[in-house]
């Protein structure tokens, strides 16, 4: 595995994890009634996911050009982090909205 691919994979892991963490903090902030912090954390989650999405898109575009990407356990782990980040952010937004409407 080349170092550029490793960096891309680590970017997916780091940004997916950051999105999940920010989403969890948004839920806690909403639970505490701090909707300004909740909204900021949701925005942070969106920013992390956007960064991860750019990395993933680069991989997809490379594959579309015929460049083979080595599928490794680390790559699967990275995609898992990204999907968890997306899921947690979507759920956190709904939970924050529920707390806000109380």
C-alpha positions in Angstrom: 0.0 0.0 0.0 1.5 3.4 -1.0 1.7 6.3 1.4 -0.8 8.4 -0.5 -3.5 5.7 -0.1 -2.6 5.3 3.6 -3.0 9.0 4.1 -6.4 8.9 2.4 -7.5 6.0 4.5 -6.4 7.7 7.7 -8.2 10.8 6.6 -11.4 8.7 6.3 -10.9 7.2 9.8 -10.0 10.5 11.5 -12.8 12.5 9.9 -15.4 9.8 10.3 -14.5 9.5 14.0 -14.5 13.3 14.5 -18.0 13.5 12.9 -19.3 10.8 15.3 -17.7 12.5 18.3 -19.2 15.9 17.3 -22.6 14.3 16.8 -22.5 12.8 20.3 -21.5 16.1 21.8 -24.4 17.7 19.9 -26.8 15.3 21.6 -25.3 16.0 25.0 -25.5 19.7 24.5 -29.1 19.5 23.4 -29.8 17.3 26.4 -28.4 20.1 28.6 -30.5 22.7 26.8 -27.5 24.3 25.1 -28.8 24.5 21.5 -26.1 26.9 20.3 -23.5 24.3 21.2 -25.6 21.5 19.7 -25.8 23.4 16.4 -22.1 24.1 16.4 -21.3 20.5 17.1 -23.6 19.4 14.2 -21.9 21.9 11.9 -18.5 20.5 13.0 -19.8 17.0 12.2 -20.9 18.2 8.8 -17.4 19.7 8.1 -15.6 16.5 9.1 -17.9 14.5 6.9 -17.4 16.8 4.0 -13.6 16.4 4.4 -14.0 12.6 4.5 -16.3 12.7 1.5 -13.6 14.5 -0.5 -11.2 11.7 0.3 -13.7 9.0 -0.6 -14.6 10.8 -3.9 -11.0 11.0 -4.9 -10.8 7.2 -4.4 -13.9 6.6 -6.5 -12.8 8.9 -9.3 -9.4 7.1 -9.4 -11.2 3.8 -9.7 -13.4 5.2 -12.5 -10.2 6.2 -14.3 -9.1 2.6 -14.1 -6.7 3.0 -11.2 -7.1 -0.1 -8.9 -7.4 0.6 -5.2 -6.1 -2.1 -2.9 -9.0 -3.2 -0.6 -7.5 -4.0 2.8 -8.9 -4.4 6.2 -7.7 -0.9 6.9 -9.8 0.4 4.0 -12.9 -1.5 5.2 -12.3 0.0 8.7 -12.1 3.5 7.2 -15.3 3.1 5.3 -17.0 1.8 8.5 -15.9 4.9 10.4 -17.2 7.1 7.6 -20.6 5.3 7.5 -20.9 5.5 11.4 -20.1 9.2 11.3 -22.8 9.8 8.7 -25.3 7.7 10.7 -24.5 9.3 14.0 -24.8 12.8 12.6 -28.1 12.1 10.9 -29.5 10.6 14.2 -28.0 13.4 16.3 -29.8 16.0 14.2 -33.1 14.3 14.8 -32.4 14.0 18.5 -31.4 17.7 18.8 -34.6 18.6 17.0 -36.6 16.5 19.4 -35.0 18.2 22.4 -35.4 21.6 20.8 -39.2 21.1 20.4 -39.8 20.2 24.1 
